[in-house]
Amino acid sequence: MKSDQENQLYSLLRKAGMKATPGHLTILSFIQKSKKPISSQDIINGIDRHLDPATVYRCVTKLKENGIIRQIDLRQNNAHYEFFDMAHHHHIICTGCGRIEDIEDCNLETVHQQILGQTKGFTQIKHHSLEFYGLCKKCNSKN
């Protein structure tokens, strides 16, 4: 018998037109449980059952293409991913230790309107990527 979480992930995959394979379900469950954006290598290292790395990369690409996960650029030489149905947010990343925190309530609707007001050739913003970089309190106190 499937758990509620497994049923939700199964439905999510089917709704996106994807097969709910054991690999897809395992990877998606791992990403959903993560408290921060994770890389494909984090997934390979962290899943309980062994999946071929090529399979992990292929699954992650399909999940991203189907809008189930989103790619985050943390400037760490590889892409990171997080579950897409989370509330809209951005991240602040410590350049000292790599700590990541979510930033919510960014009021970007006003910024979108200002940007569209400044451009001559655009009428709509479909999506954006915005990350902040700085020092956390711990790293700042070391300096």
N, C-alpha and C positions, 0 to 999 in steps of 0.2 A: 504494500500500500504506500502510495506517495504522500509526502508531507505537503502542507499548504504551500511552502516555499517552492518545492519541486513542481507542483501544479501551476503556480504562477509563472515560473520560468518556462515551463513547457508551453503554456498559453502564449507567453510573450514571443517565444521563438516562432510558434506556428502563425501568430498574427503578422509577424514580419516576413512570412513566407519561407522560413527556414525549417529544416528538419530538426527535431529535438533529439539529436544523437547524444549518446552518453558523453562524448567529448565536449560538445557544445554546452550541455547542462553542467558538467564539471567545471569548465572554464568560467562560464557565466556566474555560477554560484560562488566561485572563488573571488571573482571581481566584485560581486555584490557585497560579500562579507568584508572586503577590505575597507579599512578606515581611511585610507588615503589612495591617491592614484598609484597604480602599479605598472611595472613594465612587463613585457612578454617574458623576459627572463625570470622576473619574480614569480610569474605564473608557473613556468616550467619548474622552478625550484620548490614551489609551495604546494602543488597539487599532490594529493595522497597517492593516486595511482599514476603509473608511468604513461605519459603520452609523448609520442615522438615530437621533438621541437618543431619540426616542419608542420605537423598537425596543429600545434598550438598557434603558430604564426598564421596559418591558413584560417583557423577558426576566429582568431582575434580580428583578422582583416574582414571576414564575413560579418562578424558582429558589429564592427564599426560601419561598414558599408550599409548595413540594414538599420542603423540608427539605434542600436540597443546599447552600445557603449560609445563613449566619446574619447577622442585623443586629446591629451593635454601636453603642452610643450613646457617642460620644467627645466630646459636647458641643461640636461644631464646626459647628453650624447645618445639618448634613446627615447623613444616615445613612451609615454605613460597613458594608462587608460583608467576610466572610471565608469560606473554604471550610469546610463544616460537619464534614467527617470528621477534622479535626485533633483531637488529644488535647484533652480538656477543659482549658480554661485561662481566665484572666482577663487583664486588661491594666493596666499602670501607665502613665499618660500625664503627660508633663511639661507643666505649665501655662505654662512659659516658652517653650520652643522646639517643643513638639509631639511630641517623641520618644516612641515607643511601645515597650514591652517586654512580652513574654508572662510571666505569672506562672502557674507550674504547681504542682501538689501543694498545693492550697489547703485540703484537708481540710474541705470544706463539708458532708460527710455529718453530722458532729457538729453543725454549725450548723443544718442542716435539722431534725435531731431536736429541738434546743432551740427552734427556731421553732414546730414542730408542737406541742411541749409547752406553749407559751404561748398557743396559739390554741384557741378553743372550737369553731369552725366548719369547721376544715380537717383533713383526714386524710392529704393527700398534696401534695408539692411536685413539679410536673411539670418546671419549668425555672426558671432564675433569670438575672439579669444583674447583674454586679458588676464595676465598674471602679474603679481607684484613681487619684487625681490628686495630684501633688506636683511637686517640682523635681528634675531630674536633677543630677548632680554638677557638670557644666559651668555650668548656670544658677545653681545654688546658690552657686558660687564667685564669680559676677559680683555677687551681692548683698552 
